[in-house]
Amino acid sequence: MTTNDALIARRARTIGPYSPLFYDEPLHFVSGQGVWLTEASGARFLDGYNNVPHVGHANPRVVQALTEQAACLNIHTRYLNERVLDYSEQLLATFAPGLDRVLYGNSGSEANELAIRIARQLTGATGMLVSDYSYHGTTITLAQLTTGLRTREPLAPHVRAIRVPDLDSDPRPAELVLAAALQDVDDAIAELQEAGFGLAASLFDPLFSTEGMARVPEGYVAGLVDRVRHAGGLVIADEVQSGFGRTGSHMWGHAWAGMDPDLVTLGKPMGNGHPMSAVVTSERVLDEFGSRNEFFNTFAGNPVSAAVGQAVLDEMAAEQLMARAERLGTEARSAFDSLATRHDFVSAAKGVGMFLGLEFALDGHPAPELAKQVVEGVKRRGVLISRIGRHESVLKVRPPLAFGHAELPALLGALGEALDEASSTL
């Protein structure tokens, strides 16, 4: 029995065999630095996938901030603490005017759960609008609106799931795609209203990441937002994957997409691996919710988390990571476009900034096995990526934002070789 086999057996006896593992041969990492991970065998892998260590694995600034604050004080928000307020002001300064209040949590699931709770209370409705291939968290409420992962909970009666249009896979003219997609939104809202649920909120990732980075027609996001608001609902932007400069051109995905949200949920990259999340909203919304609820979260908004969050924002500013994502993303997207042109089975290059992908199709049909073959081929060459989309036929390249120009050739080289290898098997 290999060391990995022994670990897998121990895993099954403790946390169970149902928690998924990446790759045909799982990896056992023992350390990380920047955008590199070291496996137990000593092999090093370039991280082209993980957005949790947003400013790099074991980032020195983040580690120092965490340890210094932990050695000084960690307490909850029922006591005054200046560091928590310093971070809150720094975080809110990255948002547009009007999004000027923040509630803290410990995970993206908590943030989305709280945002839905707020929306229900403010609207008096329970209806939810989501996409038909999405994931927003693990609570009971969120499991009942999950469409992109297998769950025992069925889609709840108060949830309507709509198909997000994608011009890369829909051959119709853009104006027809737009009209049909917005009609689907109208129909879904009408169904919720007729059933007596009303519309509490829409919940979407502005980059439509889980959906496979859909390239939506111009006017779709604005039309969606207008319809939600007209029906009395609130707009929730899930920034767990889209935020913190990921697009390069904007700090937040909703600003890039032209989505004007009432509530914004944050998670993963917020703490560079330290468990943090938040709901950002307006003074009006918070006053309506807060005046009727004694909301408190023991671990959320503590000084250690605030120190970590500040360090993430400080590192982003010091290293100009958002500007880097824009420059590097433009270069990488150009290379992805070239790869799509070179290989007939790559039907489209996807994404923006440092969130990119390639969609695979054979004879006009999604090709998930080919995508899996390429992911494994890239891994054998020492680079980590994954795949997404309803058919798992879209490569997912979403590295830490610390990823730089020095690493791009290694990623593109491994990807190019893996694509050529896959091509030779067709």
N, C-alpha and C positions, 0 to 999 in steps of 0.2 A: 504494500500500500504506500502510495506517495504521500508526501507531507500535505499536499492539497486535498487528497482523498481523505486523509485523517481529519483535516479541518472541516471538510464538508460533512463527514459523519458526525463530528461534534456539533456542528451547526444544526443538523437535523434533530439531534437529541436535546437541543436547548431551545433555540428560537424557531425550530421547525423547518421542514423541507419546502415550504411554500413561498418563502421570500426569494424573489428572483435574483439570479446572478447573471452578469454579463459574460458573453463569449462561450464558445464550446468548451474551452479550457479556462476556467475562472482564474483570475489573477489575484495574487496575495501580496498586496503592497505593504511595505514596512516604513517608508518615509516619503516625504515630498518636499520639493523646494521650487518655488516659482511655478513654472509650467511643466516641471518634470516630476515623475513618480518613479520610485525605485522598488522593484519587486524583490521578494525574499531570495530569489536566485541571484540577485545582483544586477539583473537586467534593468535598463532605464527605459521609460516610456514617455513620449511627449503627449501631454494632455490636450487633446483637441475637442474634449467633450464637456468637462465639468464646469458649470457656472457657479457652483457653491463657493469654491475658493476664488472669489471674484478678482481679488488683487494678488492672487498667487498663493500656492500652498505654503504654509508656515511663514507667511509674510512677517518680516521682522518688526515692522511698525505695529501690526496688529497684535503680535505675540507680546511685545513690550507693554502696549497699552493694557492688555488683558491682565498680565501678571502684576503690573504695578498697581492697578486699581483693586484687584483681588487681594493683594497684600495690605491694602489700606482700609477698604470698606465695601461691603455689598449688602444692600438693604432694599426694601421695597418702597413703593411710591406713597405710602402713608406717612412718610417723613420727607421733609424738604431735602433736596439735593441739587446743587448747582450744576453738576456735571450732566445730569439728565436733561436739564433745561437748556444747557449749552448745545447738547446734541440735537434736541428737538428744534431749536432755532436754526441750526446748521442744516438739518435735513429739510425742514419746511422751506428754506430759502431756495431750494432746488426746484420747487414747484411754482406754477403760475399763481398770481394773486387770486385769492378766493379759496385755494386749497391750503388752509392755514391752521389746521388743528390736527393733532395726531393722537391715536390710541395705540398702545403697544401690545404685542402678543409674543408668542414663542415659536410659531410656525406659520407657514402659508395657509394651512388648513384653519388654524385659529383665526387668522385675519379674514379669510373669506367667510367663515361662519359668522363672525361678528358683523361684517358688512351686510350680510343677508338679514341678520337679526335687526340691524338698524333700519334697513329698507322696509322690512315688514312693519315695524312699529310706525315709521313715518308715513307710510302709504295706507296702512290698514288692509293691505292686500297680501296674498301669499304666492301668487303666480310668479314663476321664474322662466326666463328665456336664456337658453344656452345653445351652444352648437351641438351638432349630432356626433361629434368626435372630439371630446374635450375631457380635461381632468383638472379639478380645482382643489382636491384635498380628500381627507380620509374620515371626516366626521359623518354621523348618520345623515345629516342634512345634505352634505356634499356627495355622499355615496348615492343618494337618491336622485342626483342630477348628473352623475358621472356617465359619460357615454363613450369614453376612450379607453377604459380599462374594464376587465371582467369584475363584476361585483354581484353578490347574491341579491342585494337590494334592487328591485325593479325601478324603472323610472317612475318617480312619484306622479300622482294625478295632477298636481299643480305645476308640473314642469313641462315645457314644450321645447323640443330640440329642433333647431333649424340647420339646414345644410349651408355652410359658408361657401360662397362661389369661388371658383379658382379658374382664372382665365388660362392657366397653363394646361388644364385638362378638359376644358369645355370649349369645343370648336365653334360655338355660336358667336355672333358679333357681340361686343362688350355691352352694347345698349340693351340687347335682348337678355343677356345674362343678368344684368343689373335689374331690369324690370321683373324678371322671374324671381330673383332672390328677394327683392323687397316685397313682392306679393306673398312669398312664403312667410315673411315677418308679419305682414298684415294678417294673414290667415291664422298664424299661431297666436297672436295677441287677441284676435277675435274669439278664438276657441277658449282661451283662458277667461275672457270676460263673460262669454256665454255660459261657461261652467260655474261661474260665481267666484272664481279665484281672484279675478282682477290681475293686475301686473304690479308686483313689488319691485322687480329689478331685472335688468339684463346683466349677465356675467360673462365677459369675454377677455381673453388674452389679446391685446392689440396687435400682436404679430401673428395671431392664429397659429401658434407654434405646434401644439399637439396635432392640429389638423394637417400639418405638413407644410407650414408656411404658405398658406394659400395666397395667391396674387389676386386680390379682389378688385373689381372694377371701380374706377373713380366714382365717388358719390355713394358707395355702398355704406361705408362707416357713418357718414353724415346722415344718410337716410335711415339707418338703423337707430341712431341716437334720437333723431327727430321723432320717430314712431314710438319709441319707448317713453319719451317725455310726454308726448301727446296723450298716451294712455295712462299717464299718472305715475309711471315707474321711475326708478332711479337707475343711473348708469354706473356699473361697477367695472373698473379696469383692473384686471389681474396682472400685476407687473412682476410676478415672481420670476418669469423667464425674460420678459421684455425690457425690464428697467435697468437703472443704474448705468446708463451710457451704452447699453448693448448695441443700439442702432448706429452709434457713432455720431450722428448728426443731432441727436436729442438725448437728454438725460432720461426721459421717460417714453416708453413705447406709445402711450396714448397721445403724446404731443406729436410724435412722428406720424401716427396714423390719422390725426385730425379728430380724435375722439375727445369729447369734452365731458369728463366723468364727474359724478357727484361723490364717489368714493373710490379710492385707489388702494389696492392691497399689495403689500410688499412682503418678501420672505427671503429665501435662500441666500442671495449674494449680499444681503444687508449686513450680515455678521461674518462673512468670509468663512462660514462653517460653524460659528457660534450660533446657537439657536435664538433667532430674533425674527420678529415680523411686526407689521404695523398696518393700521388703517388710517389713511390720510383723507381728511374731508374738510368741510367748511365750518365756520363758526355757527351758522344757522343749523346745520344738520346736527352738529355735536350738542348744541344747546337743547334741541328738541329731544334728542336721545338721553343726554346726560341728566337733564332735569327730572327724568322719570325713572332713572335706573341708577342704583349705586354700583357702578361698574368698577371692579377691582380684579387684578390679576397678580398673584403673589410674586411670580418671577419676572413678569414683563416690566420693562422700563427701569431696570435696576442699574446702578452706577457702572458695574462691570460691562453689561451689555452696551450701555451708552458709550463707554470708553472704546469698546470694540467698533461700534458704529461710526464714531468720530474718526477712528484710525482708518477705516475703509474709505470714508470721504476724503480725508487728508491725503491718503496714498493716491487716490484717483486724481486729485488736484496736483500733487507734487510730480507725479509721473505723466500727467496729461493723458490719462488712459482713454478718455472718451475721444479726444482728437486722434489718438493712435488707432482706436477702433475704426474711426472713419477712414483714415488713410489706408490702413492695412486691409480693412474690409473692402474698399474699392479695388485694391490690387488683387485681393483674393477672389472677389466676385468676377473680375475679368478673367482670371485663370479658370474659374469654374465654368464660365461661359464657353471658353475654348475647349474644355474637356467635354462639355455637352455637345459641341459641334463635332468633335472628333469621334464620338461613340454614338452609334445609332440607337442603342438601348437607353441612352440618357435622354429622356424626353424634355427635361427643363432644368436649368440652374435656378436655385431658389435663394431667397433671403436678402438681408441687408446688414450692413455693419459686420460685426463678428458673430453673426448667427446665419449660417449658410448651409446649403444642401444641394443634392442632385437627386432628381426624381427618375426612377427607372421604370421602363415599360418595354414589353415585347409584343409585337403585333397589336399594338394599341391597348394592351392590358397591363395592369400593374405587375411588376416583377419583384416581389418581396424576397424570394430566394436569391436572386441575383444581388439585391442590395445586401443581404446577409453575407453572401460570399465576399463582397467587397469590404464590408466591415471587418470580417475575419482576416482578409488579406492585408488590410491596412494595419491591423493589430500585429500580425506576424512581422511587419516591418517596423514595429516599435512606436506606433502612433495609435491613440485612442479616439474613436468616433463612435457614433451609434446610428440608429434609424428611427424614423417617426412616420406619422400619417396613418390613415385608416387602414391601409394595406401594408404598413411598415415597409413601404417601397421608396422612402425618401431618406437619403443620408442626412444625419444630423451632426453638424460641425459647429460647436458652441463652446469654445475654449474659455479658460479664465481670461479676463481682459488684460492680464499681465502678459499675454501672448504677444510676441514682438516680431519684427522683421527678420531677426536671426533665426527664428523657428519656422517661418513660413515655407522656406524651400523644403524642409524635411517633411512637412505635412503634405505639400503639393506633390513632392516626389513619391511618397508612399502611396498617395491616392492615385496618381497617374499609373504607377506600376501595377497596383491592384486592379485598376480598370482594364489595363492591357491584358492582365492575366485572365480576368473574367471574359474579356472579348474573345480570347483564344479558345475558350471552352464552348462557345456558341456554334 
